[in-house]
Amino acid sequence: MTPSKPENISLLCLDVDGVLTDGSIQVAPDGEELKRFYVRDGIGIRVWKRWGGKVAIITGRDGRAIRHRAAELGVDHLHCGVKRKGPVFEAMLSAMGIGPENVAMVGDDLPDLPILARCGYPIAVQDAADEVREGAAFITQAPGGHGAVREVVEHLLRAKNLWTEVVESYRDLE
């Protein structure tokens, strides 16, 4: 698929480990996974939603930390424990009535390739696998878990000529 223009994106689809986190997995003594999320990525997601965008997460892992953070940020569609991301992506788009040309996917590793190949605007984080970076329409300067998602949101909103308005809306807060 020829990459879409970033200004046509309405759904931001994200992986978790390596995109919203730095890819590290910490396991507590009770077996619960602990995740470290970057606050600016969360602000980016909230800004994207506030300006009309939708957010989906499709991740191979599952756990309370992912579910908690997704709920906290108001993620529209959450798919955890996914072994084959492509079919889940296709089913989600069908249920939403949205075309792949209106989707940006942010990925970092091989399991993300099926969605990156199908979406309109494939994005790789700076420290993504070479195979992910090769097919990306945009590569972040920030590595995963360190503001890459926030950078993507700014990139997309700048393409829509909305970024100045976003910034001004924060300056006007009392």
N, C-alpha and C positions, 0 to 999 in steps of 0.2 A: 504494500500500500504506500502510495506517495504521502509523505507527512502532510497533515492538515496545517492550516495556519493557527498559531497559538491563540489568536483572538476568537476562534470558533469553538474553543473548548468550554464545555459546561460541566463535565464530570472529571474529577481528579481521583484517580485510582492509585492506591499505595500498597506497597509491600510493607512489612513491619521490620523484621530483622535485617539490618544493613541499610535501611532507608529511614524509618522513624527512630531506630536505635543504631548504635555503632556496630551492631552485629554480635556483640558479646552476649553470652547467656550465663547468668549467675543463677545458681541453684541453692536455695536455702536448705538447711538440714532436714526439713520436713518434705523436701522434694519440690516445693513450689518454686516456679521460675520467677526471678526478679528482673525487671527491665528498667533501663535508664532512658527517659525521654527528655528531649531538649525543649525547653519552654518556648523558644521562638518558633519552633515548628508548630506547636500548639496554637500560638497566636496566629500564625500563617493560616492554619486550617480554619480558625474562627473567622478571620478576615475573609477568606475565600467564601465561606458560607454566608457571611453577612452581605456580601456583594453578589449573592445569587447563585453561587456554585454549589454543586453537590459533591460529596466525598464518599468513596468506597474504599474499604480495606479488604484485600484478598491475600491471606497469609497461610503458609504451610504449618505454622505452629499455632497452638492454642494455649490459653491460660487466663487466669484472673486478671493479670496485669494488662494484657491486651484489651480484654473486654471492658475493664474499668476505664482505661484511657480513652477508648473509642466512645464510650457512653458520656464521659466527661466533656468530650469535644463535639458531641452531637453528630458523630459519623452516621451518614444516611444508610449505608449498607455495609455490614460486617460479615465476612466469611472467613472463619478460622479452621485450622486443621485440614486445609485443602491440599490434596495430593496432586491433582491435575487442574491447574489454574485456568487453562483455556476454556474447557466446558463450563466452568463456573462463571467465567467472565461473559461468555455468550448467553447463558441463561439469565444472568443479571441484566444485561442490556435488553434482552427480549422482554423481561418483566417490566423494565423501566420505560420501554418504548423509545430508546435512544440509539442512535447509530454509532458505530465505532469511530467514525470521523470526528465525533464531538468529545472524545475521551483522550485524556493524557494519562499515561501510566508511568509511575516512577518506580524503577527497579534497580537491582544491584547484582543479581546472580542468575545462574542458568534456569532455575524454576520460573523466573519471570519472563523468559523469552517467548512463550506462547502468547501472552497478553501483549507484550511489546510489539510482536509481529502483527497483531490484529488491531491495535488501537491507532487512532489518528495521529497522536503526537507522543512518540516514545521518548522517555527521559531516563537518563542514567545519572546516578550520583557519581561524584568525582572518583571515588574509590571502587567503582563497580568492576566486575569482571570484564575483560577485554571484549568478549562476545556481546555483552550488553552495551558497552560503549560504542562498538562498531555500528550498531543499528540505530543509535539515538539521534533524534532531531535536536536535542538540547542536552548538554552535560553540565551539571552544577559545578561550581567552584568548591563548594563545601562538601565534605564527605558525609556519608550517611550518619544520622544521629547527631549531627553538629550544625544544623540549620539548613540542610539541603532542601527540605520541604518548604521552609519559609522562603528560600531563594526561588523555588519553582513558582510559588504563589505570586511573588513579586513579578517574576518574569511574565507570567500569564496575564496579570492585571495591568502591567505596563503595555502589553500587546493590545489590550482592550481599551487603552487610554484612560484607565481608571485609577492608576496608582497615585497620582497627585491628589485626587479626590479622597482616596483612602487616608493618605497622610494628613490632609487638612481636617478630616473628620476626627482625628485623634488630637490635633492641635486645638480644636474647638471644645474639647471635653473640659469641664470644670471640676 
